[in-house]
């Protein structure tokens, strides 16, 4: 498994298209504009980021749930060399439960 380092990002990305955002200060408002023209105030960016985080997290939760089900079906069919599928099922199930708890107890906005 890879180790991940979280360094400060070089720039922020557009929640609509994923393009790089350029900050612009039009006092008193902080705004962000991407290279194709999406414009966000800091408050709108704050909300849009929270929506993206929730979408990504719930998508990941669905993928983990599907992995548990695939493993369950493989085990039922007797397809588990060296216990790899059983271990994958356990890991996916534990990660899904941890993510479910995180989503249940965390306010993203």
C-alpha positions in Angstrom: 0.0 0.0 0.0 1.3 3.4 -0.9 1.9 6.2 1.6 0.2 9.4 0.8 1.6 12.8 1.8 -0.8 15.8 2.0 1.1 18.9 1.0 -0.7 22.2 0.5 -2.2 22.3 -3.0 -0.6 24.5 -5.5 -4.0 25.8 -6.5 -7.7 25.0 -6.0 -9.8 23.3 -8.7 -13.2 24.2 -10.1 -15.9 22.1 -8.6 -17.8 22.2 -11.9 -15.1 21.2 -14.4 -12.0 20.4 -12.4 -9.9 23.1 -14.0 -7.5 25.2 -12.1 -8.9 28.3 -10.4 -7.3 31.7 -10.2 -8.1 33.8 -7.2 -9.2 37.3 -7.7 -9.8 39.8 -5.0 -12.6 42.3 -5.8 -12.7 43.9 -2.4 -14.5 43.0 -0.2 -15.2 39.7 -2.0 -12.8 36.9 -2.7 -13.6 35.2 -6.0 -12.2 32.3 -8.0 -12.4 31.9 -11.7 -11.4 28.8 -13.8 -9.9 28.8 -17.2 -13.3 28.3 -19.0 -15.1 31.0 -17.0 -16.8 29.4 -14.0 -16.8 32.1 -11.3 -17.3 31.4 -7.5 -17.4 33.6 -4.5 -15.5 32.1 -1.6 -18.9 31.2 0.0 -20.1 29.5 -3.2 -16.8 27.7 -3.5 -17.1 26.5 0.1 -20.5 25.0 -0.6 -19.6 23.5 -3.9 -16.5 21.8 -2.4 -18.6 20.3 0.3 -21.0 18.9 -2.3 -18.1 17.4 -4.2 -16.7 15.8 -1.0 -20.0 14.3 -0.2 -20.6 13.0 -3.7 -17.1 11.4 -3.8 -17.4 9.9 -0.3 -20.9 8.4 -1.0 -19.6 7.1 -4.4 -16.7 5.4 -2.6 -19.1 4.0 0.0 -21.2 2.5 -2.8 -18.1 1.0 -4.5 -17.0 -0.6 -1.2 -20.5 -2.0 -0.7 -20.4 -3.5 -4.2 -16.9 -5.0 -3.5 -18.3 -6.7 -0.4 -21.1 -8.2 -2.4 -18.8 -9.4 -5.2 -16.6 -11.0 -2.6 -19.6 -12.6 -1.0 -20.7 -14.1 -4.3 -17.2 -15.3 -5.1 -17.0 -17.0 -1.7 -20.4 -18.6 -2.2 -19.1 -20.0 -5.5 -16.0 -21.4 -3.8 -13.7 -19.0 -5.6 -11.1 -18.0 -2.9 -7.5 -19.0 -3.5 -5.3 -18.6 -0.4 -8.0 -16.6 1.4 -7.5 -13.5 -0.7 -11.2 -12.9 -1.4 -12.1 -13.4 2.3 -9.5 -10.8 3.3 -10.7 -8.4 0.6 -14.3 -8.8 1.8 -13.3 -8.1 5.4 -11.2 -5.1 4.5 -13.9 -3.6 2.2 -16.5 -4.2 4.9 -14.4 -2.5 7.6 -13.6 0.4 5.4 -17.3 0.8 4.3 -18.4 0.8 8.0 -15.8 3.4 8.9 -16.8 5.6 6.0 -20.5 5.2 6.8 -19.8 6.3 10.4 -17.8 9.2 9.1 -20.6 10.3 6.8 -23.2 9.9 9.6 -21.4 12.0 12.1 -19.6 14.6 10.0 -21.2 17.9 8.8 -19.4 18.7 5.5 -20.7 22.3 5.2 
